[in-house]
């Protein structure tokens, strides 16, 4: 085991701050078996943001280029939290420099780049000094979602028949909100890639199966143009804009149905223009012996129905999450039943699992490892199949296997 781990984050926006805060808190989870975690640098091309984020979360310094992170001798672990189209160049350089990488989802903006990143990850893992490459699928760490997964795996809900889900956000609801990289790129790289990437891996996770086919793909752009910003746009924040407008190139709303490997079906919808829904993620899983429902607006509980109850009182009941559920006991400062939990905690669980793997600490079932780049490629193949279905009028499209380059 290494004596210390130097950490950096590339990208100081909304999600970058979540990664920075997570690394700061990771050693406080459970019993601290991690080596010393050195918070080294926050990098962002917008220096005022890099500097303020580094100071806020206790990092030693800030940088204004990802190259500075790749070249630094005191950095071992790097989170890449920038625009999707930048992922490949940065990740490949970091892996070549011997840095362990945790890349935000989706893996990239094109399948070719994603395959190249997987090949780079495989090469780095096979090196004499193996380097890890993982992707951040943060919602897998939600205790409620993880508990539904355990119910499915135990057979408590019986054979899974259907999964229904939606992820509605309203960050792009204002037609005068500034255009940014999120609104450029082909159909399928908008709401589908941004929030749909989450919903697709969660549908697979809670059902215990994988998509083999999608159909009925629908991609819609309902706000066709947006004003150009006069300054820097950070995350989903608004910024001063001018009179000139640019065309929105990708989807505001997306929906599709799918067939899962077990024979179950799924119906999913995502939106970035759902007024009044800043972050509404809802999943329902239906089996032949019961059902479960989770709403991320109430992340400390879930709804559960098990067949066989008295017909006079049968129906959903509220399960309040606590120490008997995944990640909870020892994973929160106050880990009693019913205390608050949310998405920020998921980032901390994710960072802790990554740092443990880097440090060579044996995996525990209570905090499994993060997904690999092969899972990231698989996720992108689903999104690509949805986009191809939409382009062909909703026809059925197979989801191919995530074949490695040269395999």
N, C-alpha and C positions, 0 to 999 in steps of 0.2 A: 504494500500500500504506500502511495506517495505521502510525503510529510505535509504538503500543502497544495492547494489548487488555486491558481490565479484565474479569475473570471472577468470576461468582458461582454458587453452587449453592443451590437451594431444596430443602430436605430433607436432614437430617443423619443419616439412618439408614444401614443397611447399604449400599444401593446409592448413597446420597448420598456416603458416604465414598469409594466406588470412583471416583465422578466427581471428587471433590476431589483425590484422589491422582493421578488421570490427568492433570488439568490441571497439576499440579505437575511431572509427569514428561514432559509432551508435548514440550517444547522440547529434551529430551535425545535424542530419537529421530532417527536418520539424521543428515544434516548440518543444522545448525540454521539454517534460513532464515526462521524466524518472527520477527516483531517482539517487543519486550519483552512478556512475559505478566505482567500484574499480578493477583495473587490477592487479590481485594478482600473478598468477604464470603461467609459461610455463614449461611443463614437457616433457622430452625426454630422452631415455636411453643413447643417445649420448650427454654427458654433454656440450661439447663446443657449440653444436648447440642450446641446451636449453638455455644456458647462453647468447649467442649472440642474439637470437631471443627475449628473455625477455628484454634485454637492448634496442634493436632496437625499440620495440613497447611500451616501457614504463611500463612494468610489474614490480611489486615490487621484485620478486625473480624468481628463477628457481628451478625445482626439477628434479630428475632422475628416478622417478618411478610414475606410476599412483596411487599406493597405498598411496603415500604422499598426493596426491590431494584428494582422497576419505576420508582420515583421518583429513584433515584440517578443522578447525572450521570457518575460515574466507572466505571460498569459498562456493558460492551458485549455480553457473551456470558453467557447464563444456562442452566444445566442445571436442568430441572424434574424432581425425583425425589421425588414425593409420591404419595399415594393417587390411584388412577385417576380417581375422581369429581371430584377437584379440578383436573384438568389443564386443562379448557376455560377456566374463568374466569382462571386464572393465565396461561396461554399467550396468550390473546387480549389481556390487559392488557399483557403484556410486548411483544408484537408492536406494539401501538398506541403503546407508549413508545419504539419504535425499537431494541429489544434483539433480538439474534440468539438463537434458542432451540434447544436440544437437549433434546427431551422423551423421557422413558423410555417404553418400551412397556408395555402396549398404549396406543394413542393416547388412548383415553378409555374410559369404561364404557358408553357408548351410541353407536349409529350416528349419531343426530342430532347429538350433541356432536362426534363425529369429523368429520362433514361440515362442521359450522360451523367447526371448527378448520382444516380444509383451505381453506375459503373465506377465513378470516382470513390464512392463510399465503400464498395466491395474491394477496390484496390487498397484503400487506406486500412481496411480491416485485416487484409492479408499481409500487411507489411510486417517487418520484423519487430517494430514497435507499434502495435495495432492502435488505430485511431477510430473513435466512435463517431457515427453520424446518425442522428435521431431526428424525428419530426415531432413538433408540438401538436398533439391532439388533446387539448386541455380538458374538454368536457368529459373525457373518459375518467377523470378523477373526481367527478361529482359523486358524492356518497349515494344519493338517491338513484342515479343512473346506474352506478356500479352494483347497487343492491338488486335492481331489476335484472341485470345480467346474471347475478347469482341465483335468483329465483328461476330464471329460464334454464340455466345449466343444471339445477337440482331437479328439474321436472315439475316444480310446484305449479306451474301454469299449464302443464301438459304440452301437447304439440302446438307450436306457434303457427297461427293461421294468417295473421295480418299485423302489420305495423302501420300506424298513421302518425304523421308528424308535420309540424310547421315551425318555421323560424322566421318570425316577422320582426323587422327593425324599421325605424323611421329616420335614420340618419341622412337619407337622401330625399326626404319628403318635400323639402323646400325647393321649388324650381329655380330659385335665385341663389341657392347654395353653390359655392365655387366648384369648378371642375378640378379634378386631380387625377392621379394615375389610376384610381379606382374606377374611373369612368372611361378609360381607354382600353383598347384591345377588343378582340372579336366577341360576338355573342357566346355566352358560357363563361366569360371571365369577369362578369359583373356580380350580381347578387348570388348567382349559382356557385361561383368559385369562392366568394367571400364568406357567406353564411351557409350556403348549400354544402360546402365541403364539410362543415361540422355535422350537418343533419344527416348526410349520407353515411359517414362512419358511425354515427350514433345509432342509426337504424340497423346497421349490421351488428353492432355491439349488443344492443338490447335483444335482438332476435337470435343471436348465436349463429348467424349464417352470413353468406356473402351474396351480393348482387350477381346474377348471371345474365340478366336481360333487363332493359328499360324500354318503355314505350310511352306514347302520349306526351313526349317532351314538348314543353311550351316555354318560349322565352319572349318576354315583352319589354320594350323600352317605352315608358309612358311619359317621360320628361325628355324630349329629344335634344335640347341644347341647355348648356349651363354657362354662366359668366366666367370669364377668366379672372383669377385672383390677382390682386395688386401686390401681394406679398406671399409669405410662406403659409402653406396649409398644413396643419398638424392634426393627424388622425381624422376624426369626424368633425372637428371644430369648424365653425364658420370663420370667414376671413373677409376683409374688405375686397370688393370686386369692382371691375370696370364695366363699361358698356358693351365691350366686345364679348361675343358668346362663341362657344365651340360645340361641335356635335358630340353627343354622348354615343359611344360606339358599342356599348354592351347592355346587358339586360338589367332592368329594375326589378322584374318579377320572374320567377321560374317555377315550374311544376312538372312532375312526372310520376308515373307509376313504375313499379319494378317487380321482377320475379327473383326470389331468393333461392339459394341452393337447396334449402330444405323443402321447397315447394310453397312456402309462405309468400304472400304478396306485401307490397309496401306502397303507400301513397304519400308523397311529400310535396310541400310547397314552401318557397322562401320568397322574401320580399325585403327591399331596402326602402320602400316607400309606403309602409303600412302605418298610417297616421295613428298616433296614440300608443304605439307599441315600440318603445325604445329598445327592448331586448326580450322578446317573448319567444321562448323555446319550449315547445310542448311535444311530448312523445306519448303514444299509447300503444301498448302491446296486448294483443288478444290471442289467448290460447284456448284449447278445448276444455281446460280445467280451471281457467281463471283469467284475470286480466290485471294490468297495472298501468297507471298513468302518472306522468311526472310533468310538472310545470315549473320552469326555472324561475318564475316570479315568486315561487314559494319553495326555495331550494332546501329547506329543512324538513320537508315532508313529501310523501307520495300517497297516491290513492291505490288501494289494493282490493281486488275481489277474488275470492277463492270459491269454487263451486262446492256444493255439499252443505252449505249453511242452511239453516231453517228458512224455508221459502218466505215466511212472513217477515223476516228481517234481513234477507239476502240483499247484497249490493255492495258498492264500494265503501270502504272505511278508510279513514285517514291514519296513516302510520307516521308518527313523529320520529324523525331520525335521531340517533344517539350513539353511544359507545358500542352497541351491538351491530352497527352497520359499518361498511367499508371506510377506511381512512380516518374515522372519527376519533377513536380512543388514542390519546397521545398526539394526535395530529392537529389539535387545536389547543390554544392556551387554556381555555375553559372548555373542557370536552364533555360537559354534562349534556343530557338529552335536552333538545329544544333550543340550544343556543344558536346564534346566527352563523351561517356559512354562506359562501358565494363563490363567484368565479375567481376572485383573487386568491382564494385558498387553493383552487385547482392549479394555479400557476406555481404555488409553493410546493405542492405535492409533486408536480412534474419536475421542478428543479431539484428537489431532494432525490428523486429516483435517478435522475441523470447524474448527479454528483456521486451518488453511491456506486453507480456502474463505473464511472470514471475512476473512482477510488479503489475498485476491486472488492467492494463489500458484497457478500453473497446476497442474491435476490431473496426477498421474502414475499410470500403470497399477499401480505397486507399492503405491499407497495410495489407492484410489478413494474418491470422496465417499460420505458417509452417505446413507441412504435418506431420501426426502421424506415429507411427510404423506400423499401419495397412496398410497405403499406402506403406510403405517400404516393407512389406511382399508381397503385391500385385505386386509390381514391380519385386521382386525376382521370383514370380510365373510365370510371363511372361518370364523372362530369362530362367527359368528351362524348360518351355514348348518349347522354341526355341532349347535348348540343347537336349531335348528328341526327337524333330522333326528331328534334324540333325542325331542323333544316329539311327533313324529308316529310314534313307534314304529320309527325307523330308516330311514324312507323316503328316497329319493334327493332331494337338494335342490341346485339350481343355485347356483353362486357368481357373483353378478352383477358386472359391471364397476364399478370405483370411479369413478363419474360425479361430476364436480365440480358444485357448486351453480351453477345457471344455465346449465350446458352443454347 
